[in-house]
């Protein structure tokens, strides 16, 4: 279950390396040609989305388990990517940043708890370290590779590719990752 969760997070991370590109999208003609100061102001929606989602995800995870929050986060990635692909202008910019905040909260609250809950307790520190290394390494390169792809093609191609990776993460999580609280623990 730990390995299955790590694969989910890697796919989800690769599928949502787009935060640096939100400003570029909405300042470009296809995104509505918003002024830089407007886009920066819209960025406040990311903090609002993060705060509200964090308030919701903690109690949800306590009651229903954190796998549900991971699934919600990946689903919200897909919604946010569709916003980036389909909704130009001020409304799209606000929604994209708010969605990004929700996705970030799911990564911190739900995924953060899942990494702890899916580790065998006898080797917890080793599993957490390896898991974070495996998840963090693709994060370091994803935005760089996405930037190179955007230069060679377009932001829309990057967003569409990320949508496909997010769908793969969602399906993988649904099929392979189990709620840790529902699994019996074997002795370490």
Buried (B, 14 or more C-beta within 10 A) or exposed (E): BBEBBBBBBBBBBBBBBBBEBBBBBBBBEEBBEBEEEBBEBBBEBBEBBBEBBBEBBBEBBEEEBBBBBBBBBBBBBBBBBBBBBEBBEBEBBBBBBBBBBBBBBBBBBBBBBBBBBBBBEEEEEEBBEBBEEBBEEBBEEBBEBBBEBBEEEEBEEBBBBBBBBBBBBBEBBEEEBBBBEEEEEEEE
